[in-house]
Amino acid sequence: MRFRSRDHSTIASGSAWSRALKFPRTDAILCTVTGDLPRPLFERRIIAMAQDDRAALIAHEHLMIRRLRFLVDLTFATIAQDDSITLDEAWDHVRALKGAAVSMFPGKETTFDLVYLPRFSRLLQERFNAS
């Protein structure tokens, strides 16, 4: 018997994946932990997570995303609307925002640099005629 995986490749019935597909708990989410490099199919480990645990993790992540979005909007508005702020103080606000973002989402410094830093750079260039 063969099963189809998410990437539409077939899986033989004797493999670890087919046994995982027959996992008896209906409220389990199956994930593979593969590391940095792809491993052969028989070396993959399968982790089962209860549905309520998964929902709690997703809810927490949504909360953190909302908080980050609020902080970004607040920082942007502060820099754009405060006439007494200097360029150095504005960059201090951006650096503090990056520190908060990295503390909420560890290891995402490059994501912050790719997503938010150009937005703030454009604002500061427009506001202070500097880069």
Backbone atoms as SQL, in Angstrom:
CREATE TABLE atoms (id INTEGER PRIMARY KEY, chain TEXT, resi INTEGER, resn TEXT, atom TEXT, x REAL, y REAL, z REAL);
INSERT INTO atoms VALUES
  (1, 'A', 1, 'MET', 'N', 0.834, -1.171, 0.000),
  (2, 'A', 1, 'MET', 'CA', 0.000, 0.000, 0.000),
  (3, 'A', 1, 'MET', 'C', 0.879, 1.235, 0.000),
  (4, 'A', 2, 'ARG', 'N', 0.484, 2.272, -0.735),
  (5, 'A', 2, 'ARG', 'CA', 1.253, 3.510, -0.825),
  (6, 'A', 2, 'ARG', 'C', 0.390, 4.679, -0.380),
  (7, 'A', 3, 'PHE', 'N', 1.054, 5.656, 0.262),
  (8, 'A', 3, 'PHE', 'CA', 0.385, 6.869, 0.703),
  (9, 'A', 3, 'PHE', 'C', 1.015, 8.051, -0.010),
  (10, 'A', 4, 'ARG', 'N', 0.300, 9.134, -0.108),
  (11, 'A', 4, 'ARG', 'CA', 0.840, 10.350, -0.703),
  (12, 'A', 4, 'ARG', 'C', 1.170, 11.345, 0.404),
  (13, 'A', 5, 'SER', 'N', 2.355, 11.929, 0.312),
  (14, 'A', 5, 'SER', 'CA', 2.757, 12.946, 1.286),
  (15, 'A', 5, 'SER', 'C', 2.315, 14.312, 0.774),
  (16, 'A', 6, 'ARG', 'N', 2.620, 15.349, 1.541),
  (17, 'A', 6, 'ARG', 'CA', 2.220, 16.699, 1.155),
  (18, 'A', 6, 'ARG', 'C', 2.852, 17.145, -0.148),
  (19, 'A', 7, 'ASP', 'N', 4.061, 16.690, -0.428),
  (20, 'A', 7, 'ASP', 'CA', 4.715, 17.090, -1.669),
  (21, 'A', 7, 'ASP', 'C', 4.388, 16.131, -2.808),
  (22, 'A', 8, 'HIS', 'N', 3.373, 15.303, -2.634),
  (23, 'A', 8, 'HIS', 'CA', 2.822, 14.382, -3.623),
  (24, 'A', 8, 'HIS', 'C', 3.773, 13.258, -4.017),
  (25, 'A', 9, 'SER', 'N', 4.778, 12.976, -3.208),
  (26, 'A', 9, 'SER', 'CA', 5.606, 11.818, -3.462),
  (27, 'A', 9, 'SER', 'C', 4.979, 10.625, -2.742),
  (28, 'A', 10, 'THR', 'N', 5.199, 9.463, -3.255),
  (29, 'A', 10, 'THR', 'CA', 4.583, 8.284, -2.654),
  (30, 'A', 10, 'THR', 'C', 5.456, 7.744, -1.547),
  (31, 'A', 11, 'ILE', 'N', 4.823, 7.117, -0.567),
  (32, 'A', 11, 'ILE', 'CA', 5.509, 6.564, 0.587),
  (33, 'A', 11, 'ILE', 'C', 5.110, 5.103, 0.698),
  (34, 'A', 12, 'ALA', 'N', 6.086, 4.230, 0.828),
  (35, 'A', 12, 'ALA', 'CA', 5.801, 2.803, 0.949),
  (36, 'A', 12, 'ALA', 'C', 5.139, 2.514, 2.285),
  (37, 'A', 13, 'SER', 'N', 4.333, 1.459, 2.336),
  (38, 'A', 13, 'SER', 'CA', 3.544, 1.185, 3.534),
  (39, 'A', 13, 'SER', 'C', 4.384, 0.730, 4.713),
  (40, 'A', 14, 'GLY', 'N', 5.573, 0.256, 4.524),
  (41, 'A', 14, 'GLY', 'CA', 6.392, -0.208, 5.624),
  (42, 'A', 14, 'GLY', 'C', 7.249, 0.877, 6.247),
  (43, 'A', 15, 'SER', 'N', 7.197, 2.077, 5.719),
  (44, 'A', 15, 'SER', 'CA', 8.073, 3.141, 6.203),
  (45, 'A', 15, 'SER', 'C', 7.549, 3.754, 7.491),
  (46, 'A', 16, 'ALA', 'N', 8.422, 4.546, 8.113),
  (47, 'A', 16, 'ALA', 'CA', 8.037, 5.232, 9.349),
  (48, 'A', 16, 'ALA', 'C', 6.898, 6.207, 9.094),
  (49, 'A', 17, 'TRP', 'N', 6.882, 6.796, 7.922),
  (50, 'A', 17, 'TRP', 'CA', 5.810, 7.733, 7.600),
  (51, 'A', 17, 'TRP', 'C', 4.464, 7.047, 7.536),
  (52, 'A', 18, 'SER', 'N', 4.413, 5.873, 6.936),
  (53, 'A', 18, 'SER', 'CA', 3.113, 5.203, 6.855),
  (54, 'A', 18, 'SER', 'C', 2.637, 4.780, 8.231),
  (55, 'A', 19, 'ARG', 'N', 3.583, 4.388, 9.101),
  (56, 'A', 19, 'ARG', 'CA', 3.183, 4.070, 10.468),
  (57, 'A', 19, 'ARG', 'C', 2.689, 5.321, 11.181),
  (58, 'A', 20, 'ALA', 'N', 3.308, 6.466, 10.889),
  (59, 'A', 20, 'ALA', 'CA', 2.869, 7.710, 11.505),
  (60, 'A', 20, 'ALA', 'C', 1.494, 8.120, 10.998),
  (61, 'A', 21, 'LEU', 'N', 1.217, 7.822, 9.732),
  (62, 'A', 21, 'LEU', 'CA', -0.093, 8.151, 9.186),
  (63, 'A', 21, 'LEU', 'C', -1.197, 7.331, 9.834),
  (64, 'A', 22, 'LYS', 'N', -0.838, 6.186, 10.394),
  (65, 'A', 22, 'LYS', 'CA', -1.807, 5.340, 11.069),
  (66, 'A', 22, 'LYS', 'C', -1.801, 5.578, 12.573),
  (67, 'A', 23, 'PHE', 'N', -1.267, 6.720, 12.989),
  (68, 'A', 23, 'PHE', 'CA', -1.182, 7.055, 14.402),
  (69, 'A', 23, 'PHE', 'C', -2.570, 7.020, 15.023),
  (70, 'A', 24, 'PRO', 'N', -2.775, 6.328, 16.150),
  (71, 'A', 24, 'PRO', 'CA', -4.121, 6.112, 16.656),
  (72, 'A', 24, 'PRO', 'C', -4.815, 7.347, 17.235),
  (73, 'A', 25, 'ARG', 'N', -4.079, 8.344, 17.694),
  (74, 'A', 25, 'ARG', 'CA', -4.715, 9.517, 18.285),
  (75, 'A', 25, 'ARG', 'C', -5.189, 10.451, 17.181),
  (76, 'A', 26, 'THR', 'N', -6.437, 10.795, 17.220),
  (77, 'A', 26, 'THR', 'CA', -6.968, 11.668, 16.185),
  (78, 'A', 26, 'THR', 'C', -6.673, 13.125, 16.469),
  (79, 'A', 27, 'ASP', 'N', -6.344, 13.473, 17.700),
  (80, 'A', 27, 'ASP', 'CA', -6.082, 14.869, 18.028),
  (81, 'A', 27, 'ASP', 'C', -4.589, 15.183, 18.009),
  (82, 'A', 28, 'ALA', 'N', -3.804, 14.393, 17.313),
  (83, 'A', 28, 'ALA', 'CA', -2.356, 14.603, 17.281),
  (84, 'A', 28, 'ALA', 'C', -1.950, 15.275, 15.976),
  (85, 'A', 29, 'ILE', 'N', -0.977, 16.110, 16.062),
  (86, 'A', 29, 'ILE', 'CA', -0.374, 16.742, 14.902),
  (87, 'A', 29, 'ILE', 'C', 1.015, 16.133, 14.766),
  (88, 'A', 30, 'LEU', 'N', 1.334, 15.673, 13.582),
  (89, 'A', 30, 'LEU', 'CA', 2.621, 15.031, 13.367),
  (90, 'A', 30, 'LEU', 'C', 3.550, 15.992, 12.653),
  (91, 'A', 31, 'CYS', 'N', 4.733, 16.103, 13.168),
  (92, 'A', 31, 'CYS', 'CA', 5.735, 16.972, 12.580),
  (93, 'A', 31, 'CYS', 'C', 7.017, 16.177, 12.407),
  (94, 'A', 32, 'THR', 'N', 7.806, 16.528, 11.440),
  (95, 'A', 32, 'THR', 'CA', 9.120, 15.913, 11.314),
  (96, 'A', 32, 'THR', 'C', 10.153, 16.905, 11.774),
  (97, 'A', 33, 'VAL', 'N', 11.137, 16.407, 12.442),
  (98, 'A', 33, 'VAL', 'CA', 12.254, 17.225, 12.875),
  (99, 'A', 33, 'VAL', 'C', 13.440, 16.749, 12.056),
  (100, 'A', 34, 'THR', 'N', 13.829, 17.556, 11.088),
  (101, 'A', 34, 'THR', 'CA', 14.850, 17.106, 10.160),
  (102, 'A', 34, 'THR', 'C', 16.193, 17.785, 10.371),
  (103, 'A', 35, 'GLY', 'N', 16.258, 18.868, 11.075),
  (104, 'A', 35, 'GLY', 'CA', 17.522, 19.569, 11.247),
  (105, 'A', 35, 'GLY', 'C', 17.842, 20.410, 10.026),
  (106, 'A', 36, 'ASP', 'N', 19.111, 20.739, 9.844),
  (107, 'A', 36, 'ASP', 'CA', 19.508, 21.609, 8.735),
  (108, 'A', 36, 'ASP', 'C', 19.580, 20.870, 7.409),
  (109, 'A', 37, 'LEU', 'N', 20.049, 19.642, 7.435),
  (110, 'A', 37, 'LEU', 'CA', 20.233, 18.887, 6.203),
  (111, 'A', 37, 'LEU', 'C', 19.168, 17.817, 6.085),
  (112, 'A', 38, 'PRO', 'N', 18.710, 17.523, 4.872),
  (113, 'A', 38, 'PRO', 'CA', 17.730, 16.458, 4.736),
  (114, 'A', 38, 'PRO', 'C', 18.348, 15.116, 5.108),
  (115, 'A', 39, 'ARG', 'N', 17.599, 14.324, 5.829),
  (116, 'A', 39, 'ARG', 'CA', 18.064, 13.011, 6.262),
  (117, 'A', 39, 'ARG', 'C', 17.277, 11.937, 5.528),
  (118, 'A', 40, 'PRO', 'N', 17.815, 10.737, 5.475),
  (119, 'A', 40, 'PRO', 'CA', 17.023, 9.654, 4.898),
  (120, 'A', 40, 'PRO', 'C', 15.730, 9.465, 5.686),
  (121, 'A', 41, 'LEU', 'N', 14.744, 8.909, 5.051),
  (122, 'A', 41, 'LEU', 'CA', 13.418, 8.795, 5.635),
  (123, 'A', 41, 'LEU', 'C', 13.423, 8.034, 6.951),
  (124, 'A', 42, 'PHE', 'N', 14.247, 7.002, 7.080),
  (125, 'A', 42, 'PHE', 'CA', 14.223, 6.185, 8.284),
  (126, 'A', 42, 'PHE', 'C', 14.862, 6.891, 9.483),
  (127, 'A', 43, 'GLU', 'N', 15.590, 7.999, 9.274),
  (128, 'A', 43, 'GLU', 'CA', 16.208, 8.712, 10.379),
  (129, 'A', 43, 'GLU', 'C', 15.336, 9.841, 10.919),
  (130, 'A', 44, 'ARG', 'N', 14.257, 10.143, 10.267),
  (131, 'A', 44, 'ARG', 'CA', 13.398, 11.232, 10.736),
  (132, 'A', 44, 'ARG', 'C', 12.664, 10.812, 11.996),
  (133, 'A', 45, 'ARG', 'N', 12.558, 11.784, 12.908),
  (134, 'A', 45, 'ARG', 'CA', 11.827, 11.523, 14.144),
  (135, 'A', 45, 'ARG', 'C', 10.449, 12.149, 14.030),
  (136, 'A', 46, 'ILE', 'N', 9.482, 11.531, 14.631),
  (137, 'A', 46, 'ILE', 'CA', 8.117, 12.013, 14.561),
  (138, 'A', 46, 'ILE', 'C', 7.700, 12.468, 15.952),
  (139, 'A', 47, 'ILE', 'N', 7.144, 13.667, 16.011),
  (140, 'A', 47, 'ILE', 'CA', 6.710, 14.235, 17.277),
  (141, 'A', 47, 'ILE', 'C', 5.196, 14.407, 17.215),
  (142, 'A', 48, 'ALA', 'N', 4.523, 13.932, 18.230),
  (143, 'A', 48, 'ALA', 'CA', 3.078, 14.106, 18.306),
  (144, 'A', 48, 'ALA', 'C', 2.777, 15.226, 19.291),
  (145, 'A', 49, 'MET', 'N', 1.884, 16.114, 18.888),
  (146, 'A', 49, 'MET', 'CA', 1.517, 17.232, 19.737),
  (147, 'A', 49, 'MET', 'C', -0.008, 17.256, 19.832),
  (148, 'A', 50, 'ALA', 'N', -0.506, 17.382, 21.029),
  (149, 'A', 50, 'ALA', 'CA', -1.948, 17.420, 21.214),
  (150, 'A', 50, 'ALA', 'C', -2.521, 18.675, 20.561),
  (151, 'A', 51, 'GLN', 'N', -3.743, 18.597, 20.109),
  (152, 'A', 51, 'GLN', 'CA', -4.382, 19.696, 19.396),
  (153, 'A', 51, 'GLN', 'C', -4.496, 20.952, 20.262),
  (154, 'A', 52, 'ASP', 'N', -4.810, 20.792, 21.554),
  (155, 'A', 52, 'ASP', 'CA', -4.934, 21.969, 22.419),
  (156, 'A', 52, 'ASP', 'C', -3.583, 22.624, 22.682),
  (157, 'A', 53, 'ASP', 'N', -2.500, 21.826, 22.740),
  (158, 'A', 53, 'ASP', 'CA', -1.163, 22.402, 22.881),
  (159, 'A', 53, 'ASP', 'C', -0.788, 23.203, 21.642),
  (160, 'A', 54, 'ARG', 'N', -1.120, 22.654, 20.489),
  (161, 'A', 54, 'ARG', 'CA', -0.841, 23.337, 19.228),
  (162, 'A', 54, 'ARG', 'C', -1.628, 24.647, 19.160),
  (163, 'A', 55, 'ALA', 'N', -2.883, 24.609, 19.552),
  (164, 'A', 55, 'ALA', 'CA', -3.710, 25.817, 19.532),
  (165, 'A', 55, 'ALA', 'C', -3.168, 26.878, 20.493),
  (166, 'A', 56, 'ALA', 'N', -2.678, 26.453, 21.648),
  (167, 'A', 56, 'ALA', 'CA', -2.113, 27.403, 22.607),
  (168, 'A', 56, 'ALA', 'C', -0.848, 28.049, 22.053),
  (169, 'A', 57, 'LEU', 'N', 0.006, 27.266, 21.384),
  (170, 'A', 57, 'LEU', 'CA', 1.220, 27.824, 20.783),
  (171, 'A', 57, 'LEU', 'C', 0.885, 28.809, 19.670),
  (172, 'A', 58, 'ILE', 'N', -0.105, 28.486, 18.872),
  (173, 'A', 58, 'ILE', 'CA', -0.500, 29.378, 17.790),
  (174, 'A', 58, 'ILE', 'C', -1.083, 30.668, 18.361),
  (175, 'A', 59, 'ALA', 'N', -1.909, 30.561, 19.398),
  (176, 'A', 59, 'ALA', 'CA', -2.488, 31.749, 20.030),
  (177, 'A', 59, 'ALA', 'C', -1.397, 32.641, 20.621),
  (178, 'A', 60, 'HIS', 'N', -0.390, 32.033, 21.242),
  (179, 'A', 60, 'HIS', 'CA', 0.722, 32.807, 21.806),
  (180, 'A', 60, 'HIS', 'C', 1.507, 33.511, 20.704),
  (181, 'A', 61, 'GLU', 'N', 1.736, 32.823, 19.598),
  (182, 'A', 61, 'GLU', 'CA', 2.463, 33.437, 18.491),
  (183, 'A', 61, 'GLU', 'C', 1.672, 34.602, 17.894),
  (184, 'A', 62, 'HIS', 'N', 0.351, 34.446, 17.770),
  (185, 'A', 62, 'HIS', 'CA', -0.480, 35.548, 17.281),
  (186, 'A', 62, 'HIS', 'C', -0.421, 36.744, 18.225),
  (187, 'A', 63, 'LEU', 'N', -0.408, 36.486, 19.517),
  (188, 'A', 63, 'LEU', 'CA', -0.290, 37.558, 20.498),
  (189, 'A', 63, 'LEU', 'C', 1.033, 38.299, 20.341),
  (190, 'A', 64, 'MET', 'N', 2.112, 37.562, 20.167),
  (191, 'A', 64, 'MET', 'CA', 3.428, 38.184, 20.002),
  (192, 'A', 64, 'MET', 'C', 3.479, 38.992, 18.706),
  (193, 'A', 65, 'ILE', 'N', 2.863, 38.496, 17.654),
  (194, 'A', 65, 'ILE', 'CA', 2.833, 39.226, 16.383),
  (195, 'A', 65, 'ILE', 'C', 2.040, 40.518, 16.534),
  (196, 'A', 66, 'ARG', 'N', 0.908, 40.473, 17.225),
  (197, 'A', 66, 'ARG', 'CA', 0.118, 41.684, 17.461),
  (198, 'A', 66, 'ARG', 'C', 0.908, 42.709, 18.271),
  (199, 'A', 67, 'ARG', 'N', 1.622, 42.244, 19.286),
  (200, 'A', 67, 'ARG', 'CA', 2.440, 43.155, 20.088),
  (201, 'A', 67, 'ARG', 'C', 3.531, 43.803, 19.262),
  (202, 'A', 68, 'LEU', 'N', 4.195, 43.007, 18.430),
  (203, 'A', 68, 'LEU', 'CA', 5.247, 43.559, 17.577),
  (204, 'A', 68, 'LEU', 'C', 4.666, 44.563, 16.595),
  (205, 'A', 69, 'ARG', 'N', 3.543, 44.255, 16.001),
  (206, 'A', 69, 'ARG', 'CA', 2.903, 45.178, 15.064),
  (207, 'A', 69, 'ARG', 'C', 2.549, 46.498, 15.769),
  (208, 'A', 70, 'PHE', 'N', 2.036, 46.399, 16.998),
  (209, 'A', 70, 'PHE', 'CA', 1.713, 47.605, 17.770),
  (210, 'A', 70, 'PHE', 'C', 2.973, 48.421, 18.033),
  (211, 'A', 71, 'LEU', 'N', 4.057, 47.768, 18.446),
  (212, 'A', 71, 'LEU', 'CA', 5.301, 48.484, 18.729),
  (213, 'A', 71, 'LEU', 'C', 5.866, 49.148, 17.477),
  (214, 'A', 72, 'VAL', 'N', 5.803, 48.455, 16.347),
  (215, 'A', 72, 'VAL', 'CA', 6.290, 49.033, 15.092),
  (216, 'A', 72, 'VAL', 'C', 5.466, 50.263, 14.724),
  (217, 'A', 73, 'ASP', 'N', 4.145, 50.155, 14.802),
  (218, 'A', 73, 'ASP', 'CA', 3.291, 51.288, 14.462),
  (219, 'A', 73, 'ASP', 'C', 3.509, 52.457, 15.414),
  (220, 'A', 74, 'LEU', 'N', 3.673, 52.165, 16.700),
  (221, 'A', 74, 'LEU', 'CA', 3.908, 53.214, 17.685),
  (222, 'A', 74, 'LEU', 'C', 5.237, 53.924, 17.436),
  (223, 'A', 75, 'THR', 'N', 6.277, 53.161, 17.174),
  (224, 'A', 75, 'THR', 'CA', 7.590, 53.746, 16.897),
  (225, 'A', 75, 'THR', 'C', 7.554, 54.581, 15.625),
  (226, 'A', 76, 'PHE', 'N', 6.898, 54.054, 14.600),
  (227, 'A', 76, 'PHE', 'CA', 6.787, 54.785, 13.336),
  (228, 'A', 76, 'PHE', 'C', 6.057, 56.101, 13.539),
  (229, 'A', 77, 'ALA', 'N', 4.938, 56.062, 14.264),
  (230, 'A', 77, 'ALA', 'CA', 4.163, 57.270, 14.503),
  (231, 'A', 77, 'ALA', 'C', 4.931, 58.274, 15.360),
  (232, 'A', 78, 'THR', 'N', 5.659, 57.784, 16.343),
  (233, 'A', 78, 'THR', 'CA', 6.446, 58.671, 17.204),
  (234, 'A', 78, 'THR', 'C', 7.508, 59.408, 16.400),
  (235, 'A', 79, 'ILE', 'N', 8.209, 58.677, 15.551),
  (236, 'A', 79, 'ILE', 'CA', 9.263, 59.300, 14.742),
  (237, 'A', 79, 'ILE', 'C', 8.652, 60.270, 13.733),
  (238, 'A', 80, 'ALA', 'N', 7.536, 59.897, 13.142),
  (239, 'A', 80, 'ALA', 'CA', 6.925, 60.729, 12.103),
  (240, 'A', 80, 'ALA', 'C', 6.289, 61.989, 12.673),
  (241, 'A', 81, 'GLN', 'N', 5.755, 61.936, 13.886),
  (242, 'A', 81, 'GLN', 'CA', 4.952, 63.041, 14.381),
  (243, 'A', 81, 'GLN', 'C', 5.635, 63.920, 15.424),
  (244, 'A', 82, 'ASP', 'N', 6.673, 63.424, 16.063),
  (245, 'A', 82, 'ASP', 'CA', 7.334, 64.205, 17.110),
  (246, 'A', 82, 'ASP', 'C', 8.340, 65.159, 16.465),
  (247, 'A', 83, 'ASP', 'N', 8.048, 66.457, 16.531),
  (248, 'A', 83, 'ASP', 'CA', 8.929, 67.450, 15.908),
  (249, 'A', 83, 'ASP', 'C', 10.214, 67.687, 16.688),
  (250, 'A', 84, 'SER', 'N', 10.226, 67.318, 17.971),
  (251, 'A', 84, 'SER', 'CA', 11.403, 67.594, 18.791),
  (252, 'A', 84, 'SER', 'C', 12.439, 66.462, 18.748),
  (253, 'A', 85, 'ILE', 'N', 12.138, 65.365, 18.084),
  (254, 'A', 85, 'ILE', 'CA', 13.058, 64.216, 18.068),
  (255, 'A', 85, 'ILE', 'C', 14.197, 64.479, 17.072),
  (256, 'A', 86, 'THR', 'N', 15.397, 64.075, 17.474),
  (257, 'A', 86, 'THR', 'CA', 16.558, 64.226, 16.601),
  (258, 'A', 86, 'THR', 'C', 16.793, 62.922, 15.837),
  (259, 'A', 87, 'LEU', 'N', 17.691, 62.978, 14.863),
  (260, 'A', 87, 'LEU', 'CA', 17.996, 61.793, 14.065),
  (261, 'A', 87, 'LEU', 'C', 18.590, 60.690, 14.940),
  (262, 'A', 88, 'ASP', 'N', 19.494, 61.049, 15.846),
  (263, 'A', 88, 'ASP', 'CA', 20.099, 60.041, 16.726),
  (264, 'A', 88, 'ASP', 'C', 19.060, 59.411, 17.651),
  (265, 'A', 89, 'GLU', 'N', 18.155, 60.222, 18.165),
  (266, 'A', 89, 'GLU', 'CA', 17.096, 59.669, 19.013),
  (267, 'A', 89, 'GLU', 'C', 16.168, 58.757, 18.222),
  (268, 'A', 90, 'ALA', 'N', 15.905, 59.121, 16.973),
  (269, 'A', 90, 'ALA', 'CA', 15.059, 58.283, 16.130),
  (270, 'A', 90, 'ALA', 'C', 15.715, 56.924, 15.888),
  (271, 'A', 91, 'TRP', 'N', 17.024, 56.935, 15.596),
  (272, 'A', 91, 'TRP', 'CA', 17.731, 55.658, 15.411),
  (273, 'A', 91, 'TRP', 'C', 17.769, 54.861, 16.713),
  (274, 'A', 92, 'ASP', 'N', 17.852, 55.557, 17.850),
  (275, 'A', 92, 'ASP', 'CA', 17.786, 54.852, 19.145),
  (276, 'A', 92, 'ASP', 'C', 16.440, 54.152, 19.308),
  (277, 'A', 93, 'HIS', 'N', 15.366, 54.802, 18.873),
  (278, 'A', 93, 'HIS', 'CA', 14.043, 54.174, 18.921),
  (279, 'A', 93, 'HIS', 'C', 14.000, 52.924, 18.038),
  (280, 'A', 94, 'VAL', 'N', 14.585, 53.025, 16.854),
  (281, 'A', 94, 'VAL', 'CA', 14.599, 51.870, 15.935),
  (282, 'A', 94, 'VAL', 'C', 15.429, 50.736, 16.526),
  (283, 'A', 95, 'ARG', 'N', 16.576, 51.057, 17.116),
  (284, 'A', 95, 'ARG', 'CA', 17.404, 50.015, 17.741),
  (285, 'A', 95, 'ARG', 'C', 16.692, 49.367, 18.922),
  (286, 'A', 96, 'ALA', 'N', 15.981, 50.164, 19.709),
  (287, 'A', 96, 'ALA', 'CA', 15.212, 49.607, 20.834),
  (288, 'A', 96, 'ALA', 'C', 14.094, 48.714, 20.326),
  (289, 'A', 97, 'LEU', 'N', 13.460, 49.118, 19.241),
  (290, 'A', 97, 'LEU', 'CA', 12.413, 48.282, 18.644),
  (291, 'A', 97, 'LEU', 'C', 12.992, 46.963, 18.154),
  (292, 'A', 98, 'LYS', 'N', 14.169, 47.022, 17.532),
  (293, 'A', 98, 'LYS', 'CA', 14.800, 45.784, 17.068),
  (294, 'A', 98, 'LYS', 'C', 15.137, 44.877, 18.240),
  (295, 'A', 99, 'GLY', 'N', 15.621, 45.449, 19.344),
  (296, 'A', 99, 'GLY', 'CA', 15.897, 44.645, 20.534),
  (297, 'A', 99, 'GLY', 'C', 14.654, 43.974, 21.075),
  (298, 'A', 100, 'ALA', 'N', 13.539, 44.718, 21.089),
  (299, 'A', 100, 'ALA', 'CA', 12.278, 44.127, 21.552),
  (300, 'A', 100, 'ALA', 'C', 11.811, 43.024, 20.616),
  (301, 'A', 101, 'ALA', 'N', 11.947, 43.247, 19.318),
  (302, 'A', 101, 'ALA', 'CA', 11.524, 42.241, 18.342),
  (303, 'A', 101, 'ALA', 'C', 12.359, 40.973, 18.460),
  (304, 'A', 102, 'VAL', 'N', 13.655, 41.138, 18.663),
  (305, 'A', 102, 'VAL', 'CA', 14.532, 39.966, 18.783),
  (306, 'A', 102, 'VAL', 'C', 14.265, 39.230, 20.094),
  (307, 'A', 103, 'SER', 'N', 13.910, 39.957, 21.134),
  (308, 'A', 103, 'SER', 'CA', 13.591, 39.272, 22.391),
  (309, 'A', 103, 'SER', 'C', 12.271, 38.502, 22.285),
  (310, 'A', 104, 'MET', 'N', 11.340, 39.011, 21.476),
  (311, 'A', 104, 'MET', 'CA', 10.075, 38.291, 21.276),
  (312, 'A', 104, 'MET', 'C', 10.236, 37.122, 20.314),
  (313, 'A', 105, 'PHE', 'N', 11.079, 37.305, 19.289),
  (314, 'A', 105, 'PHE', 'CA', 11.315, 36.277, 18.279),
  (315, 'A', 105, 'PHE', 'C', 12.816, 36.051, 18.143),
  (316, 'A', 106, 'PRO', 'N', 13.413, 35.234, 19.022),
  (317, 'A', 106, 'PRO', 'CA', 14.860, 35.023, 18.990),
  (318, 'A', 106, 'PRO', 'C', 15.327, 34.460, 17.647),
  (319, 'A', 107, 'GLY', 'N', 16.467, 34.971, 17.200),
  (320, 'A', 107, 'GLY', 'CA', 17.057, 34.484, 15.963),
  (321, 'A', 107, 'GLY', 'C', 16.478, 35.114, 14.709),
  (322, 'A', 108, 'LYS', 'N', 15.663, 36.143, 14.836),
  (323, 'A', 108, 'LYS', 'CA', 15.017, 36.763, 13.672),
  (324, 'A', 108, 'LYS', 'C', 15.557, 38.158, 13.382),
  (325, 'A', 109, 'GLU', 'N', 16.845, 38.381, 13.679),
  (326, 'A', 109, 'GLU', 'CA', 17.440, 39.684, 13.418),
  (327, 'A', 109, 'GLU', 'C', 17.413, 40.016, 11.936),
  (328, 'A', 110, 'THR', 'N', 17.754, 39.047, 11.104),
  (329, 'A', 110, 'THR', 'CA', 17.794, 39.300, 9.665),
  (330, 'A', 110, 'THR', 'C', 16.398, 39.559, 9.112),
  (331, 'A', 111, 'THR', 'N', 15.394, 38.902, 9.678),
  (332, 'A', 111, 'THR', 'CA', 14.022, 39.157, 9.244),
  (333, 'A', 111, 'THR', 'C', 13.621, 40.582, 9.556),
  (334, 'A', 112, 'PHE', 'N', 13.982, 41.066, 10.737),
  (335, 'A', 112, 'PHE', 'CA', 13.713, 42.462, 11.088),
  (336, 'A', 112, 'PHE', 'C', 14.422, 43.392, 10.117),
  (337, 'A', 113, 'ASP', 'N', 15.686, 43.078, 9.818),
  (338, 'A', 113, 'ASP', 'CA', 16.457, 43.923, 8.909),
  (339, 'A', 113, 'ASP', 'C', 15.858, 43.944, 7.503),
  (340, 'A', 114, 'LEU', 'N', 15.284, 42.835, 7.076),
  (341, 'A', 114, 'LEU', 'CA', 14.694, 42.769, 5.738),
  (342, 'A', 114, 'LEU', 'C', 13.311, 43.410, 5.667),
  (343, 'A', 115, 'VAL', 'N', 12.528, 43.288, 6.726),
  (344, 'A', 115, 'VAL', 'CA', 11.140, 43.743, 6.682),
  (345, 'A', 115, 'VAL', 'C', 10.988, 45.177, 7.184),
  (346, 'A', 116, 'TYR', 'N', 11.507, 45.476, 8.362),
  (347, 'A', 116, 'TYR', 'CA', 11.222, 46.760, 9.002),
  (348, 'A', 116, 'TYR', 'C', 12.291, 47.818, 8.793),
  (349, 'A', 117, 'LEU', 'N', 13.547, 47.425, 8.706),
  (350, 'A', 117, 'LEU', 'CA', 14.603, 48.429, 8.592),
  (351, 'A', 117, 'LEU', 'C', 14.470, 49.300, 7.344),
  (352, 'A', 118, 'PRO', 'N', 14.134, 48.760, 6.174),
  (353, 'A', 118, 'PRO', 'CA', 13.940, 49.653, 5.018),
  (354, 'A', 118, 'PRO', 'C', 12.792, 50.646, 5.224),
  (355, 'A', 119, 'ARG', 'N', 11.746, 50.220, 5.906),
  (356, 'A', 119, 'ARG', 'CA', 10.613, 51.103, 6.181),
  (357, 'A', 119, 'ARG', 'C', 11.048, 52.288, 7.047),
  (358, 'A', 120, 'PHE', 'N', 11.813, 51.990, 8.104),
  (359, 'A', 120, 'PHE', 'CA', 12.273, 53.066, 8.975),
  (360, 'A', 120, 'PHE', 'C', 13.355, 53.904, 8.303),
  (361, 'A', 121, 'SER', 'N', 14.179, 53.299, 7.477),
  (362, 'A', 121, 'SER', 'CA', 15.192, 54.071, 6.746),
  (363, 'A', 121, 'SER', 'C', 14.538, 55.081, 5.811),
  (364, 'A', 122, 'ARG', 'N', 13.484, 54.663, 5.119),
  (365, 'A', 122, 'ARG', 'CA', 12.764, 55.595, 4.246),
  (366, 'A', 122, 'ARG', 'C', 12.135, 56.733, 5.053),
  (367, 'A', 123, 'LEU', 'N', 11.557, 56.388, 6.198),
  (368, 'A', 123, 'LEU', 'CA', 10.952, 57.419, 7.050),
  (369, 'A', 123, 'LEU', 'C', 11.999, 58.422, 7.512),
  (370, 'A', 124, 'LEU', 'N', 13.137, 57.935, 7.974),
  (371, 'A', 124, 'LEU', 'CA', 14.177, 58.829, 8.485),
  (372, 'A', 124, 'LEU', 'C', 14.790, 59.658, 7.358),
  (373, 'A', 125, 'GLN', 'N', 14.917, 59.058, 6.191),
  (374, 'A', 125, 'GLN', 'CA', 15.460, 59.816, 5.053),
  (375, 'A', 125, 'GLN', 'C', 14.472, 60.921, 4.655),
  (376, 'A', 126, 'GLU', 'N', 13.192, 60.609, 4.664),
  (377, 'A', 126, 'GLU', 'CA', 12.186, 61.601, 4.312),
  (378, 'A', 126, 'GLU', 'C', 12.077, 62.692, 5.380),
  (379, 'A', 127, 'ARG', 'N', 12.169, 62.286, 6.616),
  (380, 'A', 127, 'ARG', 'CA', 11.957, 63.221, 7.736),
  (381, 'A', 127, 'ARG', 'C', 13.165, 64.122, 7.971),
  (382, 'A', 128, 'PHE', 'N', 14.382, 63.535, 7.883),
  (383, 'A', 128, 'PHE', 'CA', 15.600, 64.272, 8.214),
  (384, 'A', 128, 'PHE', 'C', 16.505, 64.513, 7.010),
  (385, 'A', 129, 'ASN', 'N', 16.099, 64.068, 5.839),
  (386, 'A', 129, 'ASN', 'CA', 16.926, 64.184, 4.635),
  (387, 'A', 129, 'ASN', 'C', 18.289, 63.554, 4.835),
  (388, 'A', 130, 'ALA', 'N', 18.313, 62.401, 5.501),
  (389, 'A', 130, 'ALA', 'CA', 19.556, 61.686, 5.772),
  (390, 'A', 130, 'ALA', 'C', 19.274, 60.197, 5.672),
  (391, 'A', 131, 'SER', 'N', 20.344, 59.390, 5.590),
  (392, 'A', 131, 'SER', 'CA', 20.131, 57.938, 5.500),
  (393, 'A', 131, 'SER', 'C', 20.507, 57.221, 6.741);
